[in-house]
Amino acid sequence: MIHRKYFAPDQKSAEMEIWSLHTWSAIEAPVSKIGELMIINRRVIDADSAVNIRLYLKSTIHDNERMKIVEHVLYQLSQRLNLGQEHFMVDIAIIEDFYLLTSNIVSVE
């Protein structure tokens, strides 16, 4: 089943952005994170550098959906940064789950 997804910003600086990926169907759920996107834009310092993209996706996301997410991210970044996709270095990791450590308590996100 394909669920509509959205990215929510977590952190942003001149060189780095971190976004969380959630499904709309889980918007009210305490555990809704299904992915994370990290963008490291070294071009701010060195115009010849690549833009590093690290995408972490839960294993529950189907292969077809993963590729659509990757294509969407690359297209959006290409448009926003006005760069060809050849300037992107993409790392993708398929993970079992996200965990949050706070005050020695581990919880699943």
Secondary structure, DSSP 8 states (H G I E B T S, - for coil): ----EEEEEEEE-SSEEEEEEEEGGGTTSS--EEEEEEEEEGGGT-TTS-EEEEEEEETTS-HHHHHHHHHHHHHHHHHHHT--GGGEEEEEEEES--EEEETTEEEE-
